[in-house]
Structure formats: structure tokens, C-alpha cells
Amino acid sequence: MPYFLIRRLIALVLTLIAASFLVFALTQFSPANVARETLGAYALPSQVRMLYRKLHLGDPLVVRYLRWGGVLLGLRKDPLDDPALGLNIADPRGSRYFGNFGYSTLFREPVNDIIWNRLANTAILAGIAFAIIVPLSMLLGILAGMRPGSLLDRVLSVTSITMTSMPEYALGVILTALFAVWLKVLPGTSPLSPGTGWPLASQFALPVAVLVLYDSGYVARMVRSSMIEVLGRPFIRTAILKGLPRRRVIMRHALRNAMITPFTVILLQINFLIGGVVVTETVFAYPGFGRMLLQASLFGDIALIEAATLIALAIAIGTQFLSDLGYWLLDPQVRG
């Protein structure tokens, strides 16, 4: 692997470690809350103080972070799994394994039994939306960039700005009123349950439509701007003056260079579609990752918040590494 990518990978790993410490520090800022949230709102003060001592929550923050990291990496047993605490917490995987995120006080079960199912649901929704957003926005952006000022360019600009400036919940309400209430051709909610009387495929229609309408316009504008900028470069004008067919100039020279800048923008949509769809999932009652994170935040489920935030950070850092890899492949100057 080239030195550039190795250096970037090391930097991203260090970023993840630093970010995980900040997440842990923010959720553990008030040590007593951990014991209170674990036992519940009706626990006696004496029970909270006992759990506080047994979990060593009075230790320095760095020590507690290392202890938490040891549980996460499978180097230590989960202290909440101690039968002496009387919490009746049991993980079928055992008390020590890699990726142990702890126990959810909201759902009263291990975090791993909750978070991966919700993440899978969001990944399906995001995958469908991403598969539509990328080719659609690239096609519209390239066509508009090839003919700036044309009718297609003006229509794309007005439509994309309108859709992007409209909040997700407003789009969701409008589409629900149109297709679920008035036309009655689609369900108004998407619980992914066959018991609703609607096929599972139809339950994806409205959430996917909201994400595509909201996001594709922004990506298309980025592709359009990059295409216009590349087509104005001297090497493109030289190729056209030499008599090369315009189609060949666009496909073999302009398109590759025009994709360098939007490449990061396109990859950033993965972060949005995984961790930023809280509103869409809430509007349509979709059992996904974003809605779960909202529920955990409102309830104060510290273990679930830490796990969800850490996974979202890992996804963001992973897409950043893919972005660097894409730059290395697309731009000869980066390869050196």
C-alpha cells in the first residue's frame, strides 16, 4: 500500500481513538448519572451509591475510559454482568468478548442485540436511496454542466435548491398526504412489518423518495459545478480544437477530472444516509439506526448512545479513508 494511504490510515485510527474518548467523556461527564440510569428512576439512593462504588465511578476519567475500552475490546469482563450487583444482566455471548458495548437500560437487553438490527434496517434504506441518488445526480449534473444556462440547467437549479431547502419532515408530510391520504396507493408508515397489510417493498417507497428528493439535488449541483469548471480548462479546449469528437472529449478526459471534486461529496452522503436520517425514520416510524439513537438520547441510555455514536464515527472515518483512496486513484498528482 502506498505511503500516502498508510499515513492516512494511521491518522484516521488516531482520530477514532480521540473521538471515542470525547464521546465517552461527554456521556460520563456526571459520574453519578451512570449508576442512576443503570438502576432506573425508582432506585433508592443507597442502591445508587452502592453501584457507584462497585463500578469505581469515582476513578479519574482516563482510568474509566481505559476500563471501558478494555470491555469493548474484550480484554475485561463487563462489570455490570457481576451477579453480586443483582442487576440480572446476562449476555448470551458471555461477559468478555470483542465488541461488547454493554447493556441497554432502555430496551433492557444487550446493546449488540439491538443496534445491529437497527443498523441493518438503516443500511437497507440507505443502500436503496444511495443507488438512486448517485446515478441520477451524476446524470443530471453532467448534462447540466455540459450546457450551462440551458433549460435543463435552469430547471435543475430551481428544483434542486427548492428540494434541498425544504426540511425532511415537510417533504415527508407532503408525500404522505399525497400518496397515503389522498391517493391511498402507499402506506403512511414504514414499520417493516407484514402485519400492516402492505408489502415490504411499498413501505420503503416514501422514505426513499424523501431521501432522494432531499439529497440528489445537492449532489447534482456539485457535479454540475465541477463539470463546468473542467470543461473550461485549456486541455479540454485544446482537445476540441484538435478535432476530437466532443463525446470522446467528455467521456475520456472531462468526466474523469470532473469526478475528483464531487467524489468526496458523494461519499459524504453515506454518513448522512446512515447517521443523519433521524427525521425521516421518525416521520415514517421506520425501525432504523437514527430513530434508535433519538430514543436512546431522550431516555438517557448511556451505553446505547456511546455505541451508536462510536459506530457513526467509525462509518464517517471509513468513508473518509475511501475518499482518500479515491483521490489517489483519480488524481495522478496525489500518486506522485
DATAHU-V420164 format. One record per helix or strand. SS is the DSSP state (h for helix, s for strand). FROM is the first residue (numbers start at 1). LEN is the number of residues. If there is no record, write none. Layout:
BEGIN
SS FROM LEN
SS FROM LEN
END
This chain:
BEGIN
h 3 25
h 31 9
h 45 10
h 61 12
h 79 3
h 83 3
s 103 2
s 109 2
h 112 35
h 151 15
h 168 15
h 194 3
h 200 32
h 234 8
h 246 30
h 278 6
h 289 11
h 302 29
h 332 4
END
